[in-house]
Amino acid sequence: MKILVINSGSSSLKYKLFDMTDSRVICAGLAERIGGDGACLTHTVYPGTDAQEKNRFKEPFDTHTKAIDKVAALLMEGDQPLVSSPQDLAAIGHRVAQGGETFKENCVVDQSVIDGIRENIVLAPLHNPANLAGIEAAMERFPSVPSVAVFDTQFSKDLPDYAYRYAVPQSFYADYKVRRYGFHGTSHRFVTRQLADLIGKPMEAMNNIVCHLGNGSSMTAVKGGVCRETSMGMTPTAGLIMGTRCGDIDPALPCYLSDCTGRSVKEIQSILDRESGLSGICGMNDMRDIHKAIENGDDDARLALDMLCYSIKKYIGSYYAVLGRLDAIAFTAGIGENDFAVREKSLEGLEPMGIVLDREANAALKGKTGRISAPDSPVQVWVVPTNEELEIANACKALAEK
């Protein structure tokens, strides 16, 4: 069974082709600058193997459909095509940022699903239009292949009402769907599944916390495989300090800054999303640069690291209270998988909660799966590399096999 996974951005299109008999990646690629000058596509066959072959194509991709046409040609061309015909594809999986309250489950796309994704553009104006462009392009090029929408908000669909509602007038929720949705769901679900296997517990019997730490970061509290709390809110701005997003702030701050600066609330919101977070504190949003700056005595960089780790620690403590019992913590994504200093600093002082770090194991682990808690730690701590594309492919496979 072959499944093509597509993650479509406003001017980009990422893709991976999986052989689901063994979850092997057959090829992967990225089309960039769609609709602009310098459009190009990088295509890698059998990545990470001895047979790997990478090619780069510069072509005028005016639309996502043109990019999909090129992907289709690369998949099906040659004497030994990667895909013999459209019928060789069981499904095409699409990441969709926001399902709102319309979509509680992943689903095969039809016109009603397209309409629903379009209706939710108001909740994700930057992401849903781009996701929809990829879906419509794939359906135009591969009309006989089922397209599957996999929603980033699906994992947090089971939040209880007292967790997802905001303390604002009832009409705001009823009329404008103002509530916490949560994001990075495919990553949190994938890592939770992997963590259950690693600690040897059925997912239904496990309580865990997932720390997805990257340029965009989020955390979830998961009880029996079900998300019970999530750090992101109605938008991805809320929660942890991130690369350029501010995370949790006083909700009165945008109006205050608007009054002080004369800028519109919309302009302030853009600053909170694009010029804040680690970048706002120290002018850098790459943790590698921040660590180098700290070594050179940059106190703003030190403050950025301290604030990030403090925000992670606060969420761990509050999520422990939500869960009542904690079996394991997983660190994932770019920072979570690679930055041992962030992991160590975020867990400092949590020994009374049963979280005991093995500092040597932690310092030695980068970019791969491994346990970083002490052998006698009541709460296990792991690094678990995420694989959102594979989780999307798994969701497609599950629907295809129904």
The 8 nearest C-alpha neighbors of each residue, nearest first, counted from 0:
[[1, 19, 18, 89, 20, 2, 88, 87],
 [2, 0, 18, 88, 17, 89, 19, 87],
 [1, 3, 90, 17, 88, 89, 91, 16],
 [2, 4, 16, 91, 15, 92, 17, 5],
 [5, 3, 92, 15, 14, 91, 93, 16],
 [4, 6, 14, 93, 13, 92, 7, 3],
 [7, 5, 13, 94, 12, 93, 14, 8],
 [6, 8, 12, 130, 133, 129, 11, 5],
 [9, 7, 11, 129, 10, 12, 130, 6],
 [8, 10, 129, 11, 7, 126, 128, 125],
 [11, 9, 33, 32, 8, 31, 34, 12],
 [12, 10, 31, 8, 30, 33, 9, 7],
 [11, 13, 7, 30, 29, 6, 8, 14],
 [14, 12, 29, 6, 5, 28, 7, 30],
 [13, 15, 5, 28, 4, 27, 6, 29],
 [16, 14, 27, 4, 26, 3, 17, 28],
 [15, 17, 3, 26, 25, 2, 24, 4],
 [18, 16, 24, 2, 1, 23, 25, 19],
 [17, 19, 1, 23, 22, 20, 0, 21],
 [18, 20, 22, 21, 0, 17, 1, 23],
 [19, 21, 18, 22, 0, 23, 1, 17],
 [20, 22, 19, 23, 18, 17, 24, 0],
 [23, 21, 19, 18, 20, 17, 24, 389],
 [22, 24, 18, 21, 17, 25, 19, 20],
 [25, 23, 17, 26, 16, 18, 45, 22],
 [26, 24, 45, 16, 17, 44, 23, 18],
 [27, 25, 44, 45, 16, 43, 24, 15],
 [28, 26, 15, 43, 14, 42, 16, 44],
 [27, 29, 42, 41, 14, 13, 43, 15],
 [28, 30, 13, 41, 40, 12, 31, 14],
 [29, 31, 40, 12, 11, 39, 13, 41],
 [30, 32, 11, 33, 39, 38, 10, 40],
 [33, 31, 38, 10, 35, 11, 34, 37],
 [34, 32, 10, 60, 35, 31, 38, 11],
 [33, 35, 61, 62, 60, 32, 10, 36],
 [36, 34, 32, 33, 38, 37, 61, 60],
 [35, 37, 38, 32, 34, 59, 33, 60],
 [36, 38, 39, 35, 32, 57, 59, 58],
 [39, 37, 32, 33, 36, 31, 59, 58],
 [40, 38, 57, 56, 31, 30, 58, 37],
 [39, 41, 30, 56, 29, 55, 31, 42],
 [42, 40, 55, 28, 29, 54, 56, 30],
 [41, 43, 28, 54, 53, 27, 55, 40],
 [44, 42, 53, 27, 26, 52, 28, 46],
 [43, 45, 26, 52, 51, 46, 25, 53],
 [44, 46, 51, 25, 26, 48, 50, 24],
 [47, 45, 51, 48, 44, 43, 26, 24],
 [46, 48, 51, 45, 49, 50, 24, 44],
 [49, 47, 50, 51, 46, 45, 44, 52],
 [48, 50, 51, 47, 45, 46, 52, 44],
 [49, 51, 48, 45, 52, 44, 46, 47],
 [52, 50, 45, 46, 48, 44, 49, 47],
 [51, 53, 44, 43, 50, 54, 45, 46],
 [54, 52, 43, 42, 44, 51, 55, 41],
 [55, 53, 42, 41, 43, 56, 52, 40],
 [56, 54, 41, 40, 42, 57, 53, 39],
 [55, 57, 40, 39, 58, 41, 54, 42],
 [58, 56, 39, 38, 40, 55, 59, 37],
 [57, 59, 39, 60, 38, 56, 40, 37],
 [60, 58, 38, 61, 57, 37, 36, 34],
 [61, 59, 33, 65, 62, 66, 58, 34],
 [60, 62, 34, 59, 33, 65, 35, 63],
 [63, 61, 64, 65, 60, 34, 33, 66],
 [62, 64, 66, 65, 136, 67, 133, 132],
 [63, 65, 136, 67, 62, 66, 68, 137],
 [66, 64, 68, 62, 60, 63, 67, 69],
 [67, 65, 63, 69, 68, 64, 60, 70],
 [66, 68, 70, 64, 69, 65, 71, 63],
 [69, 67, 65, 71, 66, 70, 64, 72],
 [68, 70, 72, 66, 67, 71, 73, 65],
 [71, 69, 67, 73, 72, 68, 74, 66],
 [70, 72, 68, 74, 69, 73, 67, 75],
 [73, 71, 69, 75, 70, 74, 76, 68],
 [74, 72, 70, 71, 76, 75, 69, 80],
 [75, 73, 71, 81, 72, 82, 76, 80],
 [74, 76, 80, 82, 72, 73, 83, 81],
 [75, 77, 80, 72, 73, 74, 78, 79],
 [78, 76, 80, 79, 75, 73, 81, 74],
 [77, 79, 80, 76, 75, 81, 83, 82],
 [80, 78, 77, 81, 76, 83, 75, 82],
 [81, 79, 75, 82, 76, 77, 83, 78],
 [80, 82, 74, 75, 83, 79, 25, 76],
 [83, 81, 75, 80, 74, 84, 87, 85],
 [82, 84, 80, 75, 87, 81, 85, 86],
 [85, 83, 86, 87, 82, 75, 88, 80],
 [86, 84, 87, 88, 141, 144, 83, 143],
 [85, 87, 84, 88, 144, 89, 143, 83],
 [88, 86, 85, 84, 82, 83, 89, 1],
 [89, 87, 1, 86, 90, 85, 2, 144],
 [90, 88, 2, 1, 0, 87, 144, 399],
 [91, 89, 145, 2, 88, 144, 146, 92],
 [90, 92, 146, 3, 4, 2, 147, 145],
 [93, 91, 4, 147, 146, 5, 395, 148],
 [94, 92, 5, 148, 149, 6, 4, 147],
 [93, 95, 149, 6, 150, 148, 96, 5],
 [96, 94, 150, 130, 149, 97, 151, 93],
 [97, 95, 151, 150, 127, 126, 94, 152],
 [98, 96, 99, 152, 95, 123, 151, 150],
 [97, 99, 102, 150, 101, 152, 100, 116],
 [100, 98, 101, 97, 119, 102, 180, 122],
 [99, 101, 102, 98, 103, 176, 156, 180],
 [102, 100, 99, 98, 103, 115, 119, 116],
 [103, 101, 98, 104, 100, 99, 105, 153],
 [102, 104, 153, 156, 101, 100, 105, 98],
 [105, 103, 102, 153, 106, 150, 149, 156],
 [106, 104, 149, 148, 150, 103, 102, 153],
 [107, 105, 148, 147, 108, 104, 149, 398],
 [106, 108, 147, 146, 148, 145, 109, 105],
 [109, 107, 112, 146, 147, 106, 148, 113],
 [108, 110, 112, 111, 113, 107, 146, 114],
 [109, 111, 113, 112, 114, 108, 115, 116],
 [110, 112, 114, 113, 109, 115, 108, 116],
 [113, 111, 115, 109, 114, 110, 108, 116],
 [114, 112, 110, 116, 115, 111, 117, 109],
 [113, 115, 111, 117, 112, 116, 110, 118],
 [116, 114, 112, 118, 117, 113, 111, 119],
 [117, 115, 119, 113, 118, 114, 112, 120],
 [116, 118, 114, 120, 115, 119, 113, 128],
 [119, 117, 115, 116, 120, 114, 121, 122],
 [118, 120, 116, 121, 117, 122, 99, 115],
 [119, 121, 124, 123, 122, 117, 127, 118],
 [120, 122, 119, 124, 123, 118, 117, 127],
 [121, 123, 120, 119, 124, 97, 99, 234],
 [124, 122, 120, 126, 125, 121, 127, 97],
 [125, 123, 120, 121, 126, 127, 122, 128],
 [126, 124, 123, 127, 128, 129, 9, 120],
 [125, 127, 129, 123, 128, 124, 96, 130],
 [126, 128, 130, 120, 129, 123, 131, 96],
 [129, 127, 131, 130, 126, 132, 120, 124],
 [128, 130, 9, 8, 132, 131, 127, 126],
 [131, 129, 127, 7, 133, 132, 128, 95],
 [130, 132, 134, 128, 129, 133, 127, 135],
 [131, 133, 129, 135, 130, 134, 136, 128],
 [132, 134, 136, 7, 130, 131, 135, 137],
 [135, 133, 131, 137, 136, 132, 138, 130],
 [134, 136, 138, 132, 137, 133, 139, 131],
 [135, 137, 64, 133, 139, 134, 138, 63],
 [138, 136, 140, 134, 139, 135, 141, 133],
 [139, 137, 142, 141, 135, 136, 140, 134],
 [138, 140, 136, 137, 142, 141, 135, 64],
 [139, 141, 137, 138, 142, 136, 68, 67],
 [142, 140, 138, 144, 143, 137, 139, 85],
 [143, 141, 138, 139, 144, 140, 137, 145],
 [142, 144, 141, 145, 85, 86, 138, 140],
 [145, 143, 141, 142, 90, 146, 88, 85],
 [146, 144, 90, 91, 147, 107, 143, 108],
 [147, 145, 91, 108, 107, 90, 92, 144],
 [146, 148, 107, 92, 108, 106, 93, 91],
 [147, 149, 93, 106, 105, 92, 150, 108],
 [150, 148, 105, 94, 95, 93, 391, 147],
 [149, 151, 95, 152, 153, 98, 96, 94],
 [150, 152, 184, 96, 182, 183, 153, 185],
 [151, 153, 182, 150, 154, 181, 184, 155],
 [154, 152, 156, 150, 155, 151, 103, 104],
 [155, 153, 184, 156, 152, 226, 188, 185],
 [154, 156, 226, 157, 153, 158, 152, 181],
 [155, 157, 153, 154, 158, 103, 152, 180],
 [158, 156, 155, 159, 226, 225, 227, 154],
 [157, 159, 227, 156, 155, 163, 162, 226],
 [160, 158, 162, 161, 157, 163, 227, 228],
 [159, 161, 163, 162, 164, 158, 157, 165],
 [160, 162, 159, 164, 163, 158, 165, 166],
 [163, 161, 160, 159, 164, 158, 228, 227],
 [162, 164, 179, 160, 178, 161, 158, 159],
 [165, 163, 178, 160, 161, 162, 179, 166],
 [164, 166, 167, 178, 163, 179, 177, 162],
 [165, 167, 164, 168, 169, 178, 161, 172],
 [168, 166, 165, 169, 171, 172, 170, 164],
 [169, 167, 170, 171, 166, 172, 165, 173],
 [170, 168, 171, 172, 173, 167, 166, 174],
 [169, 171, 173, 172, 168, 174, 175, 167],
 [172, 170, 175, 169, 174, 168, 173, 177],
 [171, 173, 176, 177, 170, 169, 175, 174],
 [172, 174, 170, 171, 176, 175, 169, 177],
 [175, 173, 171, 170, 172, 176, 177, 169],
 [174, 176, 171, 172, 177, 173, 170, 178],
 [177, 175, 172, 173, 174, 178, 171, 100],
 [176, 178, 172, 175, 171, 233, 179, 165],
 [179, 177, 164, 233, 163, 165, 176, 180],
 [178, 180, 232, 233, 163, 181, 164, 177],
 [181, 179, 233, 232, 152, 178, 155, 182],
 [180, 182, 231, 232, 152, 229, 155, 179],
 [181, 183, 184, 152, 151, 231, 235, 180],
 [184, 182, 186, 151, 185, 187, 217, 181],
 [183, 185, 151, 154, 187, 182, 186, 152],
 [184, 186, 188, 387, 187, 183, 151, 390],
 [185, 187, 387, 189, 184, 183, 188, 385],
 [188, 186, 184, 190, 189, 185, 191, 209],
 [187, 189, 191, 185, 186, 190, 184, 192],
 [190, 188, 186, 192, 191, 187, 390, 185],
 [189, 191, 193, 187, 192, 188, 194, 385],
 [190, 192, 194, 188, 193, 189, 187, 195],
 [193, 191, 189, 195, 190, 194, 188, 202],
 [194, 192, 190, 196, 191, 195, 197, 189],
 [193, 195, 197, 191, 196, 192, 190, 198],
 [194, 196, 200, 202, 192, 197, 193, 198],
 [197, 195, 199, 193, 194, 198, 200, 192],
 [198, 196, 194, 195, 199, 193, 200, 381],
 [199, 197, 195, 196, 200, 194, 379, 327],
 [198, 200, 196, 197, 195, 201, 194, 202],
 [199, 201, 195, 198, 202, 205, 196, 204],
 [202, 200, 203, 204, 195, 205, 199, 196],
 [201, 203, 205, 224, 195, 204, 223, 200],
 [202, 204, 223, 201, 224, 205, 222, 200],
 [205, 203, 223, 201, 202, 200, 206, 222],
 [206, 204, 223, 202, 203, 222, 207, 326],
 [207, 205, 222, 325, 326, 221, 223, 324],
 [208, 206, 327, 221, 328, 326, 325, 220],
 [207, 209, 220, 328, 219, 221, 329, 210],
 [208, 210, 329, 219, 218, 328, 211, 330],
 [209, 211, 218, 330, 212, 329, 331, 217],
 [212, 210, 331, 217, 332, 216, 218, 209],
 [213, 211, 216, 335, 334, 332, 210, 331],
 [214, 212, 333, 215, 334, 216, 332, 211],
 [213, 215, 242, 241, 216, 212, 284, 243],
 [216, 214, 213, 241, 242, 212, 217, 244],
 [217, 215, 212, 213, 211, 241, 214, 239],
 [218, 216, 211, 230, 231, 239, 210, 212],
 [217, 219, 210, 230, 209, 229, 211, 220],
 [220, 218, 229, 209, 228, 208, 221, 230],
 [219, 221, 208, 228, 227, 318, 226, 207],
 [222, 220, 226, 207, 225, 227, 206, 224],
 [223, 221, 206, 225, 224, 205, 226, 227],
 [222, 224, 203, 205, 204, 225, 202, 206],
 [223, 225, 202, 203, 222, 221, 226, 205],
 [226, 224, 222, 221, 223, 227, 157, 154],
 [225, 227, 221, 155, 228, 220, 158, 157],
 [228, 226, 158, 220, 221, 225, 222, 157],
 [229, 227, 220, 219, 226, 158, 162, 230],
 [228, 230, 219, 218, 231, 181, 220, 227],
 [229, 231, 238, 218, 217, 232, 219, 237],
 [232, 230, 237, 181, 238, 235, 229, 217],
 [233, 231, 179, 234, 181, 237, 180, 235],
 [232, 234, 179, 180, 178, 177, 181, 231],
 [233, 235, 232, 236, 237, 231, 180, 181],
 [236, 234, 231, 237, 232, 182, 233, 181],
 [237, 235, 234, 246, 244, 272, 245, 231],
 [238, 236, 246, 231, 247, 232, 235, 234],
 [237, 239, 246, 230, 231, 247, 217, 240],
 [240, 238, 246, 310, 241, 216, 217, 247],
 [239, 241, 246, 276, 245, 307, 244, 238],
 [242, 240, 276, 244, 215, 243, 214, 216],
 [241, 243, 214, 284, 277, 276, 244, 278],
 [242, 244, 276, 275, 273, 274, 278, 241],
 [245, 243, 272, 276, 241, 275, 271, 236],
 [244, 246, 276, 275, 240, 271, 241, 247],
 [245, 247, 237, 238, 240, 239, 236, 244],
 [248, 246, 238, 237, 245, 239, 249, 240],
 [249, 247, 250, 246, 245, 252, 237, 251],
 [248, 250, 251, 252, 247, 253, 246, 255],
 [251, 249, 252, 248, 253, 254, 247, 255],
 [252, 250, 249, 254, 253, 255, 248, 256],
 [251, 253, 255, 250, 249, 254, 256, 248],
 [254, 252, 256, 255, 251, 264, 257, 267],
 [255, 253, 257, 256, 252, 251, 258, 264],
 [254, 256, 252, 258, 257, 253, 259, 251],
 [257, 255, 259, 253, 258, 254, 260, 252],
 [256, 258, 254, 262, 261, 260, 255, 259],
 [257, 259, 255, 256, 261, 260, 254, 262],
 [260, 258, 256, 257, 261, 255, 262, 254],
 [261, 259, 262, 257, 258, 256, 263, 255],
 [262, 260, 257, 258, 259, 263, 256, 264],
 [263, 261, 257, 260, 266, 264, 267, 258],
 [262, 264, 266, 265, 257, 267, 261, 258],
 [263, 265, 267, 266, 257, 253, 268, 254],
 [266, 264, 268, 263, 267, 269, 262, 253],
 [267, 265, 269, 263, 268, 264, 262, 270],
 [266, 268, 264, 270, 269, 265, 253, 271],
 [269, 267, 271, 265, 270, 266, 264, 272],
 [268, 270, 266, 272, 267, 271, 273, 265],
 [271, 269, 274, 267, 273, 272, 268, 275],
 [270, 272, 268, 275, 269, 245, 244, 273],
 [273, 271, 244, 269, 270, 243, 274, 268],
 [272, 274, 243, 270, 269, 271, 275, 244],
 [275, 273, 270, 243, 279, 271, 278, 272],
 [274, 276, 279, 243, 245, 271, 244, 278],
 [277, 275, 245, 243, 244, 241, 279, 240],
 [278, 276, 242, 280, 284, 279, 303, 243],
 [279, 277, 282, 283, 284, 276, 243, 280],
 [278, 280, 275, 276, 277, 274, 282, 281],
 [279, 281, 277, 278, 303, 282, 276, 299],
 [280, 282, 299, 300, 278, 283, 279, 277],
 [283, 281, 278, 279, 280, 284, 277, 300],
 [284, 282, 278, 281, 285, 277, 289, 288],
 [283, 285, 242, 278, 277, 286, 243, 282],
 [286, 284, 287, 288, 283, 289, 242, 214],
 [287, 285, 289, 288, 290, 284, 334, 283],
 [288, 286, 290, 289, 285, 291, 338, 292],
 [289, 287, 291, 286, 285, 290, 292, 283],
 [288, 290, 286, 292, 287, 300, 291, 293],
 [289, 291, 293, 287, 292, 288, 286, 294],
 [292, 290, 294, 288, 293, 289, 287, 295],
 [291, 293, 295, 289, 297, 294, 290, 288],
 [294, 292, 297, 290, 296, 295, 291, 301],
 [295, 293, 291, 292, 296, 290, 297, 289],
 [296, 294, 292, 293, 297, 291, 290, 298],
 [295, 297, 293, 294, 298, 292, 301, 300],
 [298, 296, 293, 292, 300, 299, 295, 301],
 [299, 297, 301, 300, 296, 302, 293, 292],
 [300, 298, 281, 302, 301, 297, 303, 280],
 [299, 301, 303, 281, 298, 302, 297, 289],
 [302, 300, 298, 304, 299, 303, 293, 305],
 [301, 303, 299, 305, 300, 304, 306, 298],
 [304, 302, 300, 306, 301, 305, 277, 280],
 [305, 303, 307, 301, 302, 306, 308, 300],
 [304, 306, 302, 308, 303, 307, 309, 301],
 [305, 307, 309, 303, 304, 308, 302, 310],
 [308, 306, 304, 310, 309, 305, 240, 303],
 [309, 307, 345, 311, 305, 310, 306, 344],
 [308, 310, 312, 306, 311, 307, 305, 313],
 [309, 311, 313, 307, 308, 312, 239, 306],
 [312, 310, 308, 314, 309, 313, 345, 315],
 [311, 313, 309, 315, 345, 314, 310, 308],
 [314, 312, 310, 316, 315, 311, 309, 317],
 [313, 315, 317, 311, 316, 312, 318, 310],
 [316, 314, 312, 318, 313, 317, 319, 311],
 [315, 317, 319, 313, 314, 318, 312, 320],
 [316, 318, 314, 320, 319, 315, 313, 321],
 [319, 317, 321, 315, 320, 316, 220, 314],
 [318, 320, 316, 322, 317, 321, 323, 315],
 [319, 321, 317, 318, 323, 322, 316, 324],
 [322, 320, 318, 319, 323, 317, 220, 228],
 [323, 321, 319, 324, 320, 318, 222, 325],
 [324, 322, 320, 321, 319, 325, 318, 206],
 [325, 323, 322, 206, 319, 326, 320, 321],
 [324, 326, 206, 207, 327, 319, 378, 322],
 [327, 325, 378, 206, 207, 379, 205, 324],
 [326, 328, 379, 207, 378, 380, 325, 208],
 [327, 329, 380, 208, 207, 209, 381, 379],
 [330, 328, 381, 209, 382, 380, 210, 383],
 [331, 329, 335, 210, 382, 383, 336, 209],
 [330, 332, 335, 336, 211, 384, 383, 385],
 [333, 331, 335, 212, 211, 336, 213, 334],
 [334, 332, 213, 336, 335, 337, 212, 331],
 [335, 333, 213, 212, 338, 337, 336, 332],
 [336, 334, 331, 330, 212, 332, 333, 337],
 [335, 337, 331, 366, 334, 332, 333, 382],
 [336, 338, 365, 366, 334, 335, 333, 339],
 [339, 337, 334, 340, 341, 335, 336, 342],
 [338, 340, 342, 362, 341, 361, 343, 337],
 [341, 339, 343, 342, 338, 344, 362, 345],
 [342, 340, 344, 343, 339, 338, 345, 308],
 [341, 343, 339, 345, 340, 344, 346, 338],
 [344, 342, 340, 346, 345, 341, 339, 347],
 [343, 345, 347, 341, 346, 342, 340, 308],
 [344, 346, 308, 312, 342, 343, 347, 341],
 [347, 345, 343, 344, 349, 348, 342, 312],
 [348, 346, 344, 349, 345, 343, 350, 356],
 [347, 349, 350, 346, 351, 354, 345, 352],
 [350, 348, 352, 351, 354, 347, 346, 353],
 [349, 351, 354, 353, 355, 352, 348, 347],
 [352, 350, 353, 349, 354, 348, 355, 377],
 [353, 351, 350, 349, 354, 378, 355, 319],
 [354, 352, 350, 377, 351, 378, 376, 355],
 [353, 355, 350, 378, 349, 352, 376, 356],
 [356, 354, 376, 350, 372, 373, 353, 357],
 [355, 357, 372, 373, 358, 371, 354, 343],
 [358, 356, 373, 372, 360, 371, 359, 361],
 [359, 357, 361, 360, 356, 362, 343, 371],
 [358, 360, 362, 361, 357, 363, 371, 364],
 [359, 361, 363, 371, 357, 358, 362, 364],
 [360, 362, 371, 358, 359, 364, 363, 339],
 [363, 361, 359, 339, 360, 364, 358, 340],
 [364, 362, 360, 361, 359, 365, 339, 358],
 [365, 363, 361, 362, 360, 367, 366, 369],
 [366, 364, 337, 367, 336, 363, 338, 339],
 [365, 367, 336, 337, 384, 364, 368, 382],
 [368, 366, 365, 384, 369, 383, 364, 382],
 [369, 367, 383, 382, 384, 366, 381, 370],
 [368, 370, 382, 381, 371, 367, 364, 383],
 [369, 371, 381, 372, 380, 382, 368, 379],
 [370, 372, 361, 360, 357, 381, 380, 356],
 [373, 371, 356, 357, 380, 379, 355, 370],
 [372, 374, 357, 376, 356, 375, 355, 371],
 [375, 373, 376, 372, 357, 379, 377, 355],
 [376, 374, 373, 377, 355, 372, 378, 379],
 [375, 377, 355, 373, 378, 374, 354, 353],
 [378, 376, 353, 375, 379, 354, 326, 355],
 [379, 377, 326, 327, 354, 376, 353, 325],
 [378, 380, 327, 372, 376, 326, 377, 328],
 [381, 379, 328, 372, 327, 371, 329, 370],
 [382, 380, 370, 329, 371, 369, 383, 328],
 [381, 383, 330, 368, 369, 329, 336, 331],
 [382, 384, 368, 331, 381, 330, 329, 385],
 [385, 383, 331, 367, 336, 368, 332, 382],
 [384, 386, 186, 331, 190, 332, 387, 383],
 [387, 385, 389, 388, 390, 186, 384, 189],
 [386, 388, 390, 186, 185, 389, 385, 391],
 [387, 389, 391, 390, 386, 392, 4, 15],
 [390, 388, 392, 391, 387, 386, 393, 22],
 [389, 391, 393, 387, 392, 388, 189, 185],
 [392, 390, 394, 388, 389, 393, 92, 387],
 [391, 393, 389, 395, 390, 394, 396, 388],
 [394, 392, 390, 396, 395, 391, 389, 397],
 [393, 395, 391, 397, 392, 396, 390, 398],
 [396, 394, 392, 398, 393, 397, 399, 92],
 [395, 397, 399, 393, 398, 394, 400, 392],
 [396, 398, 394, 400, 395, 399, 393, 401],
 [397, 399, 395, 401, 396, 400, 394, 106],
 [400, 398, 396, 397, 401, 395, 89, 90],
 [399, 401, 397, 398, 396, 395, 89, 394],
 [400, 398, 399, 397, 396, 395, 394, 107]]
